[in-house]
Structures are given as structure tokens and as C-alpha cells.
């Protein structure tokens, strides 16, 4: 487990992110939550600002290697968007570093290098900011919306990010709406439809729903939740499909059979949050998705969630990436029963193993089938998953989210 020290002094309680989600944890689990939070405050947030941010050209590097050096690669819009989320959460978790500056650094790069005239964002730029891939990707639009919510909420509440968020949703509705719900992957409807971008659109809509009274966010969240419950999840087995034909039927063959346990956990968490924020009854699918992932996706020998399984429950990809471990933890926090401390402790321990990397503030991204971690540079995109899980654990332990004092 990562080391623990006294947390920094903070002010102004902020419980927006913990609506309806507080519960009682044992003293042992609270200690583990504190250790994980301290790892963020003392190691991860400082490192990704000091080394991960490109202070000369703007934006954030894609990866940092275990020698503490940034890896020079083209820049993706989703990285900038996710880092805006991470540093907004850094402030709420009590980091007394320059979290507002770090978040604005991400948002400014997103706005200046990736945003198009219709409000959508492109995929990739080179180091000098020149466009490498202007492809529309619904996944990137979802994370732009989440980043804009973070900007409006805590980094720059002037109204600019609110206007950008509403404009982007307007473009999606106008240019990419699917007649049977959700959104197409391109303007002509030729690309395969995917559940994953819609999951992150739901996440972004829920983030906005907590801070903006506009009905567009409730409408968007309700539409995507209904699409998931009606189309993505098999009612008999609770298997969550990933890829779909143009009429939202599962793709035939291998693409349609891909099942990702991590997404079962992630959808469960978001559907639970949707129900709480909108006063809907909690869907039965929440617990069913978690049971499916526990039954089919957990490798008990290694103690981790695998990347993918087949519909019959056999393993399709035995590698275990970091992010499914974080989503398992979040799902367990909203689906706890009497005597469940053991499985929650197992999820925390699984995540902690990945964070025990040679350089504090980094992590192992992949656990191979043989039980050994792959030695590779840590990707910036995974910080978003780590922060989300630790923030959820911290608030569920009864600690209020706070806004750290700005550094002097």
C-alpha cells in the first residue's frame, strides 16, 4: 500500500459529487482510502503537473516512463479533457498545489488546439499543434463535455464553458442524432455504433446535471440510460454488448460478442448515479451487471478483472488493464450489502498493486496472463480512472469533498 501522511489543510466543504453515496466503512477501509488519497496528493498530482504538463507548448504528455521522463507522442483531445477532470478533482480532494492552473492548462489546450467551429473536437494534433487527425469521434465529444463541466464548476465559472457545452450538445443533436436513440459515429451513419461513447456521454450529462439547470442534461441522461437498458444489455443474461449495427442490434460475429467486464461495472455505477440524480427507481440492471462481471470477468487466481470475455463466460483477453480494477471498486461502493467488507477490500488491494510502481505517482497499466506486470510508460488517460475511484472511496468513507486553498 502507498504511504500515508497527514492530509493538507482545506476549506469549504463541497458535497456535490457525493449526493446519496455516503456510507459507513470500517476503520481499516478508511485507512486504505486515506492512503490512496495521499498517494494522489503527494505523488500523482504533483508529478503529472511537474512532468506530465508541457509547460512550453501547452497540453499534457501522453505518457511518463518509470525514469520520470515524458514520452513525446502526438496529443489527443481526450487526454487534455481527462486531465481537466483530474485537476478539478485534485482541488476537491484537498490538493494544495496549483490545481486551478493545472486544470486551466488542460482546458486552454483543448479549446485552442482541438475545437472546431461547430463546437466538436478533433482527435489528434502534433507537438506544434498542427492537425494530425481531424476525425469526428463520439468518444472525444463525450470527454470534451465532461471537461467543460469541470471548467464551469470550479476552474472558470464565467459562462464560457457552459456555452461551449450547450453548443456541443446542440451540434450532436442536430448533426448526429440516431432516430432510435443515441448518436451516430459519423454524419452518414456508416461507422459501427458503440456503447462506450454513450456511457461517457451519460457521465458528462450527469456532471452537468449537478451544476446546470438546463433541461438538456436531464434529457440527454434519460435518453442514454434508456438506450442502455433497452438495447445494450441482454435482459436474460445481463451481458452488455459493445458494438452494434446501424439499427442498434448487436454486431454479428466476434465484434458483437466482445464483452468487457470493466464496462459492466462502469455502466452499473453510472446507472445508479443517474437514478439518484433524477429520482428514477434504481434499475435492476445495476446489480445484474455487477453480478455478471463478478461471475464472468474476475480471475480469482490473480485477483483482477480481465479485459474481455466471451458470451459463454470463457476468457477472450486474459490481460488485466488497470482501469477495470478502478471500475470494480466504484461498483462495489454502490452495491454493498451486510458483510461485504471483504470484497471491497479485495478491490482496493487489486488497485493498490497497480499503483506500487517504481516511481511514486505512476502505475502499471497491464497485468499479463502470467501474473507479471508489463513494464511500460504510464498513460495519462488512466489517471482519470484512478482519480474517479479514489474520490468515490474517499466520499463513501464519510469524508466531505473540499476545495483546497489556492497556493500562495
N, C-alpha and C positions, 0 to 999 in steps of 0.2 A: 504494500500500500504506500501511496505517496506520503511524504512527510507532512506534519501539521504544525502550524504556529498560530499565534493569536491573530484573529482577523483584524483588518484595519477599521478605524472608526468611521462610521457612516451616519447619514442623517436622512430624514424624511422617508417614512415607510411608504411603500408603493406595492399594493396588493393586486393590481390589475391582472397580472399574469397568473394569479393563484386562485381565481374565483372558483369556489366549490371544490377545491382539490386538496385542502389540508386534511391531514390525518395524523394519527399517532404512530410514531416509530419508536422502537426500543432505543435505549441509550447507546447500545453498540452500533446500531444503524445510523443514529445521529452522528456518532463519532466518525463513521465512514463517510457520511455526507460532508462533514466539515473538512476531512482530509482531501476529498475530491475538490471541494470548493477552493481550498487553499492552494491546491495544485494549479488551478486556473489563475488565481490572483497572483501567486508568487512566481509562477514559471511560464504558463502558456500565454496569458495576455501580454506580459512584458516582452516575451521572445517574438511573438508574431507582430508586435508593433515595432520593435527594435530592428529585427532582421527580416521579417516577412513583408513589411511595408516597403515599397520602393519610394524612398524619400526624395529621389532625384527626378524620376519620370512619372511618378504617380501610381496609384493602384497597389495591389498586393501580388507578391510572387506566388506561383502555383504550389511550390514545394520548398521545404527546408530539409537538407540532409543531416545525418547524425553528427557531422562535424560542425554544424551550426552555420552552414553556408546556404544562401538561397539558390535554387535551381532556376536557371534562365530558360524560360519557355514562353510561348505566346500566352497572352492574357485572355481569360474567358470572363464574360459578363457575370456568370453565376458565382465566380469567386469573389468579385467585388461586392455583389449583393449579399452573399453569405457573411462576409466579414463585417458589413454594416450591421447585420443582425447580432453577430458575436460581440461587437463592442458596445452596442446598446445594452445587451445583457450584462456585459462587464460592469457597466455603471450600476445596474440594478442589483448585481451580486456583491457590490461594495468595493470594486477595484478603484483605488485612489490614483491610478495612473491617468494619462490623458485620453480617457475613453471617448469623450466627445470629439476630440481632434481625430482620433483613430477612425471613428465611425464616419465622420465627415470626409475624411481622406478616401474612404471607400465609395461613398455616395457621389462625391465630386467626380471621381474617375468614371463611375457608371454613367453619370449624366453627360460628361464631356466626350467620352470615347465610344459609347455604345448606343446612345439613344437616337432614334430616327424621328423624322418629322411627324409621323403618325403616332408617336408615343411608344412604339415597340422597341425592343432592344435587339441588337445583333449578337452573334455568338462570340467571335474571337477577333482580337487585334494583335498586332505585332508590338514589339518593345517600344517602337517610336509612335505608336498609336495608329498606324496605318491599318486599314481593314484587311483581315485575312479571310474571314468567313462572315458574310452578311446574311446567312440563312436564318429564316424565322424558325425558332424552336419554342414550342409552347412551354416547355420546362423552364427556359430562361425568362419568359414573361412572368411566370409564377414567382420566381425569386426576385425579380425586379419589384413586383408588387409588395412582397414581404419587406424588402429593403426600404421602399418608400414609406411603409407603415412605421418602420423603426425611425426613419428620419423625422416624420411628422410627430411621433410620440415623444421623442426625447432629444433628438440631435438638432433639429431646426424646425420648430413648430410655426414657421411663418406662413404656412399655407401652400408653399410651392410643391412640397411632396404630396400633399393631399390632392392638389390639382393634377399632378402627374399620375397619381394612382387612379383617379376617376377617369382621366383621359385614356389611360391604357385599357381599363375595363371597357370603356366605350368602343374603342377600336376592336377589341376582341369580340364584343357582342355584334358589332356591325359587320366585320370582315371575316370572322372565323367561327361564328356560331354554328353548331351542328343542329339540324332540325329535330333530332331525337334527344337532345340534351348534351351539355358539354360543348367542347370545341374541336374543330378540325386541326390537324397538324400543319396544314398549308391552305392557301386560298382556294385551290382547285379540288381539294379533298382526295388527292391521290395517295398520300402517305398513310401508313398504318396508324390507326388510332391507339393511344396508350393510356393506361390508367394512371401511371406515375405522375405526369404533369398535372393531372386533375387533382391528385392528392395534395400537391403543393399549392395549387390554386385554392383549395379548401383551407389549407393552413394560412395562406395570405389573407383570405376573406375573413377568417376568424380573428386574425391580428387586427384588421381594420375594424371589424365589428365592435371591438372593445374600446375603440377610440374615436370613431366617426359615426355620427347619427344617420348618414345617408343610407337609404334602404337598399342601395345597390349591393351592399356587402351581405346583408341578410339574404337577399335574393340569390346571389352567387353561391353562398354557402349552402342554402337549401337545395339548389339545383344540383350541385355536385354531390352532396350527400345522398340525394335520391338516386342519382345516376349510379353511384357506387352500390347502393343497396339493391337496385333493380337489375343492374347489368354486370357489374364487376364480380360480385360474389355469387357463387353457386349456392342456392338455397338449401340443397340437400347435404352438401359436404363442407360448406364454408370455405372452399378453395377460392382464392382471389386471383382472377386472371389478370394478365399484364397487357396483352396485345390483342387488338380487335380489328375486324373488317369494318368497312365503311358503314354498316348498319348496326354496329356495336355488338355483333355476335363474335364469340372468341375466334381468333385466327385458327385455321385448321393446322394440324401437324405440330411440329416442335415449337414454333413461336407461341401458339396458343396454349401449349401445355406447360410452359415455364411458370413455375410458382415460386415466389420469393418469400420465405418465412418472415424476413425483416419487414416487408411491406404489410404483411398480415398484422404484425404488432403496431406498425405506424398508423395504418388506417384505423385500427381499434382505438388508439389513443385520440386521434383526431375526431372520430365519430362520437366518442364520449364527450370531448370538449364541445363539439357542435351542439349536442343535446343539452348540455348545461348552459351554454350561452344563448340558446334560442328557446329554451323551455320546452323542447321536444322530449318525449319519453326516450330513455336510453335504448337504442336498438339492441335486440337480442344478438345481432351480429357482432357486437363488441366482444362479448365473452367467447362466442363461437370462433372468431378469428384468432383469439389468443390460444384457445384450446388446439386449433389446427396447427398453429406454429409450434406449440409445445410438443404436440404429438408427432408431427412430421419433420420439423425443422431443427430440433435440438439434438446435437451429437452429445450424448450423455458422457461418453468416454473422455472427450476433450472439454466438455462443459461449455460449449459455444453453439451459436446459431449458424448453420451453414448458409451458403449463398442461395442455393436453389434446390428444389425437389421436384419430382415427377408427380403426376396425379395419383399414382398408386402408393406414394409415400417413399419410394426409393430416392436416394440422393442423386441429383443431377450435377451438382457442383459442390464438392466437399470442402473447398476453400471457405474460410470464415473471415469475411471482411469485418472491420471494426464497427461500421455503422449499424448492422443488425443487432449488435450487442447493446448499443445505446437505446434502440427502439424497444428491445425486450425489457429493459429497465423501466422505461416510461410506461409501457403497457402494464407491467406488474403494479405500478404505483396507482393505477386507476382501476385495477381489478383485484383488490386484496380481500382476503377472507380471513376468518379466525385461524390462527396458526400458520399464516403464510410467510412469516419472517424468514424461513429457511430459503424459499425460492427467491425472495428479494435479495437476500444476502448472496446467493449464488450469482445473480445477475450483476450485482455490484462487484463481486470478486472477478467475474469474467471481464468486465470493462477495465478494472484496475490492472489486470495483467497486460492489456494492450498499452496502457499508459506508462508502464515500467520500462521506458526506453532509455538508451544510453545518455541522451541529452534531455534533462528535465524540460517539459513544455512540448515535447514531441511524443510520438506514439508509433507503434507498429500498426500498419494498415491491414496486413493479411496474415492469417494463421494457416499454414499449409495443412494438407491432409495428414501428414506425418506428425503433426503436433508441434512443429517448429515455426517460429515467426520468420517471415521473409524480411531480410534486411534491405530497406529501400527508403528513399526520402519520404518524409511525411507530407501528405497532401493537405493543402489549406482547406479544402472543401469539408474535410472530416471534422474540423473544429466546430462547425455549426451543429453537427450531431452530438458531439461531446458536450458542448455548452447547453444544448437543449435538455439533455438527460440530467446533467448535474443541477441545473436550475430547477428542474422539476423535483428532483430528490430533495433539494435544499428547502423548497417551499413546503413540500409534503411533510418534512420534519418539524414544521411549525415555525420556521424562521421567516420573518417577513422579507420580501424583496425590498431593496432600498436603493436610493440614489446616492452614490458616493459623492463626497465633496470634491469639487474641482481642485486639481493640484495647484498649489500657489506658485 
